[in-house]
Amino acid sequence: MGGIITHNTASFAGQQETYLNVRGEDELVEKVMECFASLFTNRAISYRVDKGFDHLSVFLSVGVQKMARSDLACSGVMFSIDTESGFSDAVYITGAYGLGENVVQGAVNPDQFYVFKPTLRQGFRPIVEKKLGSKRKKMVYKEAGAGKTGTGAEAGKTGTGAGARKTGTGTRQEKVGEEDRKKFVLTDDEVLRLARWACIIEEHYGTPMDIEWAKDGTTGELFVVQARPETVHSQKDLSSLETYVLENSSLFRRDLRPCTRRKTSPRSRLTCWKRRWKSSKRRAGCWSRARL
């Protein structure tokens, strides 16, 4: 369960609290109130100021979902756009063992998959790249009644920094065995199924999406547990290309040219570079103040 705010140009990712493994009606009511209260944490207030949102004009809802036992299987994040280049015809999927918090927080090196969307829609199996992550650890639930992780106000927190989820009964980290680390967390069929879902979700909302998924270790089912607009590459203007040119590049060409002697040792070449560097500093006054 967690607080949800949606907007086309701001994802509000990690701004409101999320709680995992909540049990019982009393704890449910308590966590719902804490989700509403998280609207006014320092992190959430700073985000709204940065994005230009009025504090009293933002509305928050709390979503409550049945837990998928991804602690017994795997989970991760996928994007309906390449997050490195902004290429819109790729689905990028990451996954690791256990709860998805390790992937979201960047605490583990996950498996990575790229799927080409145009041929996927034509019925092919276009997994164009697979990278095996180290997946050295996984986050799992503690047994019921084992108590919260952490102390004081931070009790129950399962991560650090923005977007850290919290849990009622606590979580712990486990090492992943060597054999499991050498395996991909998803089969090719599961990768393609997630990629198809990413395409459907993107077509429904009409914009590139940032999606969290989980696999239930008891049933083997895959679930989409969250989807929100991708607000980084999708907001860039792809119709133009920016290039940069040094205004006074002749200074570099004149003063940092290599030595012209035919036979020089590595030491003498280094001395020559240093000599020209010092000479250029004297002529320019100070290298750090040279106008580029």
C-alpha positions in Angstrom: 0.0 0.0 0.0 1.2 3.5 -0.6 0.4 7.1 -1.4 -0.3 7.8 -5.1 -0.1 11.1 -7.1 -0.1 11.1 -10.9 0.7 13.9 -13.3 1.8 14.0 -16.9 5.0 16.0 -16.4 6.0 15.0 -12.8 6.1 11.4 -11.6 6.2 12.2 -7.8 8.3 9.0 -7.7 9.3 8.1 -4.1 7.7 11.2 -2.6 5.0 9.5 -0.5 5.5 6.5 1.8 4.9 3.0 0.8 4.3 0.2 3.4 4.8 -3.5 2.7 3.5 -6.6 4.4 0.8 -4.8 6.5 -1.3 -7.2 8.5 -4.6 -6.7 10.3 -7.3 -3.9 10.2 -5.7 -1.8 13.0 -2.3 -1.7 11.2 -4.0 -1.0 7.9 -5.8 2.1 9.2 -2.6 3.3 10.9 -0.6 3.0 7.7 -3.2 4.7 5.6 -3.0 7.8 7.9 0.8 7.7 7.7 0.6 7.7 3.9 -1.6 10.8 4.0 0.8 12.4 6.5 3.8 11.8 4.2 2.4 14.4 1.8 4.1 17.0 4.1 7.5 15.4 4.6 10.6 17.5 3.8 11.2 15.5 0.7 7.7 15.9 -0.6 7.6 19.6 0.1 10.9 20.2 -1.6 9.8 18.2 -4.7 6.6 20.3 -5.1 8.6 23.6 -4.7 11.1 22.4 -7.3 8.3 21.4 -9.7 6.1 24.5 -9.1 3.1 22.8 -7.5 0.9 24.5 -4.9 1.0 22.4 -1.6 -2.7 22.6 -1.1 -3.7 21.8 -4.7 -2.1 18.3 -4.7 -4.5 15.4 -4.1 -3.3 12.1 -2.6 -5.0 8.7 -2.8 -3.8 5.5 -1.0 -3.8 2.3 -2.9 -4.1 -1.0 -1.0 -3.0 -4.1 -2.8 -2.7 -7.8 -1.9 1.0 -8.7 -1.5 2.6 -10.7 -4.3 5.1 -13.1 -2.7 8.0 -11.7 -4.7 10.2 -12.4 -1.7 10.0 -16.0 -2.8 10.7 -15.2 -6.5 11.7 -12.0 -8.2 10.6 -8.5 -9.1 11.9 -5.4 -10.8 11.2 -2.3 -13.0 10.6 -1.9 -16.7 10.3 1.1 -19.0 8.5 1.3 -22.3 11.5 3.5 -23.5 15.2 3.1 -23.4 16.3 5.0 -20.4 19.9 5.6 -21.7 19.1 7.0 -25.1 15.4 7.8 -25.1 14.9 5.4 -28.0 11.1 4.8 -28.0 11.0 1.5 -29.8 12.6 -0.5 -27.0 11.3 -2.0 -23.7 13.9 -2.0 -21.0 13.3 -4.6 -18.2 15.4 -5.1 -15.0 14.9 -7.8 -12.4 16.4 -9.4 -9.3 15.5 -11.9 -6.6 13.3 -10.9 -3.7 11.4 -7.7 -3.2 11.7 -4.9 -5.7 13.1 -2.4 -3.3 16.7 -3.4 -4.0 16.2 -2.7 -7.7 14.4 0.6 -7.1 17.0 1.8 -4.7 19.9 0.6 -6.9 21.2 -1.6 -4.1 21.7 -4.6 -6.4 23.0 -5.2 -9.9 20.0 -6.7 -11.6 19.5 -8.7 -14.8 18.7 -6.5 -17.8 16.7 -7.2 -20.9 15.9 -5.2 -24.1 13.0 -6.0 -26.3 12.3 -4.4 -29.7 8.7 -3.2 -29.8 7.9 -3.1 -33.6 8.7 -6.8 -34.2 7.2 -7.8 -30.8 3.8 -6.4 -32.1 4.3 -8.5 -35.3 4.4 -11.7 -33.2 8.2 -12.3 -33.1 10.4 -12.9 -30.1 12.7 -9.9 -30.4 14.8 -10.0 -27.2 17.8 -8.1 -28.6 20.0 -8.1 -25.5 20.3 -9.9 -22.2 22.7 -9.0 -19.4 23.2 -11.2 -16.4 23.5 -9.1 -13.2 25.4 -10.2 -10.1 22.3 -10.2 -7.8 24.4 -10.8 -4.7 21.6 -10.2 -2.3 17.8 -10.2 -2.0 15.3 -8.6 0.3 12.8 -11.0 2.0 10.2 -10.6 4.8 11.0 -11.5 8.4 8.6 -13.9 10.1 5.4 -12.5 11.5 6.0 -11.0 14.9 9.8 -10.7 14.4 9.5 -7.0 15.0 10.3 -4.0 12.8 13.7 -3.2 11.3 15.5 -0.2 12.6 14.7 1.8 15.7 12.5 4.8 16.6 11.0 6.8 13.8 12.9 4.8 11.2 11.6 1.4 12.4 10.4 -0.7 9.5 12.2 1.2 6.8 13.4 -1.2 4.1 15.6 1.2 2.1 17.4 4.5 2.3 16.9 7.8 0.6 13.9 9.0 -1.4 11.2 6.5 -1.9 12.3 4.1 0.8 9.4 1.7 1.5 8.5 0.7 5.0 7.0 -2.6 6.3 4.9 -3.7 9.2 6.7 -6.9 10.2 10.2 -6.0 8.9 12.5 -7.2 6.2 16.0 -8.6 6.0 18.7 -9.1 3.4 19.8 -12.5 2.4 22.7 -13.6 0.2 21.9 -15.2 -3.1 23.5 -18.6 -3.8 26.1 -18.9 -6.4 24.0 -21.1 -8.6 21.0 -18.7 -8.6 23.3 -15.8 -9.4 24.3 -17.5 -12.6 20.7 -17.8 -13.7 18.4 -15.1 -15.2 15.5 -14.3 -12.9 13.1 -14.5 -15.9 12.6 -16.9 -18.7 12.4 -15.6 -22.3 8.6 -16.2 -22.3 8.2 -14.1 -19.1 10.4 -11.3 -20.5 8.2 -11.2 -23.7 5.0 -11.2 -21.6 6.2 -8.3 -19.5 7.2 -6.4 -22.7 3.8 -6.9 -24.2 2.2 -5.6 -21.1 4.5 -2.5 -21.2 3.3 -1.9 -24.8 -0.4 -2.2 -23.8 0.1 0.1 -20.8 1.9 2.7 -22.9 -0.8 2.6 -25.6 -3.5 3.0 -23.0 -1.9 6.1 -21.4 -0.4 7.5 -24.6 3.0 8.2 -23.1 6.2 6.2 -22.2 5.7 4.5 -18.8 7.7 3.6 -15.8 6.4 0.3 -14.5 7.1 -2.0 -11.5 6.4 -5.7 -11.7 6.6 -8.7 -9.4 6.5 -12.5 -9.7 4.6 -14.5 -7.0 6.8 -17.3 -5.8 3.9 -19.4 -4.6 1.8 -19.4 -7.9 4.4 -18.4 -10.4 2.2 -15.5 -11.7 3.5 -12.2 -13.0 1.9 -9.0 -11.8 2.2 -5.3 -12.7 2.0 -3.5 -9.3 2.6 0.1 -10.4 2.7 2.2 -13.5 3.4 5.9 -13.9 4.5 8.2 -16.7 8.2 8.3 -17.5 9.1 12.0 -17.1 12.8 12.3 -18.1 13.5 11.2 -21.7 9.8 11.5 -22.8 9.9 15.2 -22.0 13.0 15.9 -24.2 12.7 17.5 -27.6 13.9 14.8 -30.0 13.5 17.0 -33.1 16.7 18.9 -32.5 20.3 18.0 -31.8 22.5 20.2 -29.6 26.2 20.5 -30.3 28.9 22.5 -28.4 31.9 24.3 -29.8 34.8 25.9 -27.9 34.9 29.7 -28.6 38.6 30.0 -28.3 39.7 26.6 -29.4 42.8 28.1 -31.2 44.4 28.5 -27.7 44.3 24.7 -27.3 45.6 23.9 -30.8 48.5 26.4 -30.4 49.6 25.7 -26.9 48.9 22.0 -26.5 50.3 20.7 -29.7 52.6 17.6 -29.3 56.3 17.8 -29.6 57.7 17.8 -33.2 61.0 16.1 -32.5 61.3 12.8 -34.4 62.9 10.7 -31.6 61.9 11.4 -28.1 61.7 9.3 -25.0 58.5 9.2 -22.9 60.2 11.3 -20.3 61.3 14.0 -22.8 57.8 14.1 -24.4 56.3 14.6 -20.9 58.8 17.4 -20.2 57.9 19.0 -23.6 54.1 18.9 -22.7 54.8 20.5 -19.3 56.9 23.2 -20.9 54.2 24.2 -23.3 51.6 24.0 -20.6 53.6 26.5 -18.4 54.1 28.7 -21.4 50.4 28.8 -22.2 49.6 29.7 -18.6 52.0 32.7 -18.7 50.5 34.0 -22.0 46.9 33.5 -20.9 47.5 34.9 -17.4 45.9 31.9 -15.8 44.6 28.8 -17.5 41.5 28.5 -15.2 40.5 32.0 -16.3 40.9 31.4 -20.0 37.6 32.1 -21.8 36.3 29.0 -23.5 
